[in-house]
Amino acid sequence: MSSVLNYNKKAKMDFISIGALVHRLDPGIIPFRKATECKIHVSGGEFNVAANLADCFKMNTGIATAMVNYPIGDMIAERVKAMGVKPFYKYFKHNGVNGPNMATVYSDRGFGSRAPVVFYNRSNEGGALLKPGDFNWKEIFDGGVKWFHSGGIFASLSETTGPTIIEGMKAAKAAGAITSFDLNYRAKLWNIWGGEQKAAEIIDGIVKNVDVIIGNEEDLQKGLGIPGPEVAAKSKLDPTVFFGMIDKVIAKYPQVKIVATTLREVHSTNHHSWSAVAWINGKTFMAPTCELNVYDRVGGGDGFAAGFIYGLLTDESPEEAVKLGWAHGALLTTFPGDTTMSSIDEVKAFAKGGSARIQR
């Protein structure tokens, strides 16, 4: 893999991401309007990848993020520690009334023919207040870092988060890191302050600094403003539309070496067909397709990203890296919450075509 991606092999940190931490309130299969209790999951698109890499794949990871000094912040910080992720916090003081806050995501699980419903309370969120100059990148990257990551959710939070990502990416590049960006296009978040046009403008500035893009054809169209091909895919598992867009992506961002995504056909909330594909330096790779019995679909894409990045950083073949991402993403949908509860052995067994037979 070294011919595809060059990075500092001796770096102290394997992976650092920048993004916002959130807590997700999950009433299970009960819709919120009828809920009487919730589970609390700690999450964040960028954090999830760091947590998965640390907890399952035993990598040395960190996150640069906002932390608010109040009990919800304390609870979130405890989970960050428990997942083995090294925090680089910019602290904010809570005024006891209206913030700054740690964002809340509300998401029921849905069931069968009823889809999950996701909505947010991100008002006066600490993460959205982050701005260039808030992090001492020289200190964070001291000793080196192999991979630096962020995503479209963090970029969408405010006018200052995009420039903060760019500042981190440039510092990471100077420190010899690979840079990646998960487009993670969320219409609800972008619509508040400019919609698709604003998203494409902000993300364009970020992706100019990126080696690896993660995102499906809708992400590429809406996040990068790249028009999709005329042909509609026959199925969500058909990679031709995705691969058909790669030439336009590379023409616009010639420094990009890898574009990868998961493919998911949703038959019902609890039954998905699942695969993954990647374009790596001009060649295409595709994981097998498996049928998933889904417990909680949130975080599957971040699960894929973590397994894929692990494969790339441990010099697995491109095909194997895609399979490891696919396997870990699949397993992640079988756990409650947004981050992994899998072991590396389970991921490797699944990537080899493992089954759900009992392990004795």
Secondary structure as UniProt FT lines:
FT   TURN            2..4
FT   TURN            9..10
FT   STRAND          13..18
FT   STRAND          22..26
FT   TURN            28..29
FT   HELIX           32..34
FT   STRAND          39..43
FT   HELIX           45..55
FT   TURN            56..57
FT   STRAND          61..69
FT   HELIX           71..82
FT   TURN            83..84
FT   STRAND          86..93
FT   STRAND          103..107
FT   TURN            112..113
FT   STRAND          118..121
FT   TURN            123..124
FT   HELIX           126..129
FT   TURN            132..133
FT   HELIX           137..140
FT   TURN            141..143
FT   STRAND          145..151
FT   HELIX           152..155
FT   TURN            159..160
FT   HELIX           161..174
FT   TURN            175..176
FT   STRAND          178..182
FT   HELIX           187..191
FT   TURN            192..194
FT   HELIX           195..207
FT   TURN            208..209
FT   STRAND          212..214
FT   HELIX           217..224
FT   TURN            236..237
FT   HELIX           240..252
FT   TURN            254..255
FT   STRAND          258..268
FT   TURN            269..270
FT   STRAND          271..280
FT   TURN            281..282
FT   STRAND          283..286
FT   STRAND          290..293
FT   TURN            298..299
FT   HELIX           300..313
FT   TURN            314..315
FT   HELIX           318..332
FT   TURN            333..334
FT   HELIX           344..351
FT   TURN            352..353
//
